[in-house]
Amino acid sequence: MQSSTAQVGKSVDRTIISPALHKSASVKECYVNVRTGRTYSYLFSEPNSLGGIVTLFPSWLGADHADDLQYVFGKPFSTPQEYEPNHRDLSGYMIAYWTNFAKTGNPNTGGLSVPASWPAFTSNGHQFLEIHSKMDSSYVHEKLRIRFVNFWTSVLPNLPTVYSE
């Protein structure tokens, strides 16, 4: 039996990451942006702030879809009793990245300090920043979940069909 995290991961790989990186229309759009504008990719990995022993979400669940939005919009500052100090740090990082990007087109420059340099996504590097409250330069990675993307785009389509409709 698979954990819900594994099932969610497979669903995300199959429906979001694979099409975004490997389907012709999405890839063309992504690579046009890579050549003509600045594109940045990230993975938000901060565990859900509601995780814990006596709360709704177990801590092993990690980040959920759209959990990053509360940090971008500063919720840990407006309702501090619901967050730990490290969540306010994370919110400050995200506000700095987004504000710098809005000012300059680059999340690393614009007057606000950031904990790690966020590399641009390029057609040959596929770098992304893993955003987390304890992040530093070691949180820069390449080819987000590429092993799973390759499975959904290369291996699965080439498997023999067992039945037809």
Secondary structure, DSSP 8 states (H G I E B T S, - for coil): ---HHHHHHHHHIIIIIHHHHHSHHHHHHHHHHHHHS----EEE----TTBSSSSSB-GGG---TTTHHHHHTTHHHHSGGGS-HHHHHHHHHHHHHHHHHHHHS-TT-SSS--SS------TTT-EEEEE-TT--GGGEEESTTHHHHHIIIIIGGGS--S---
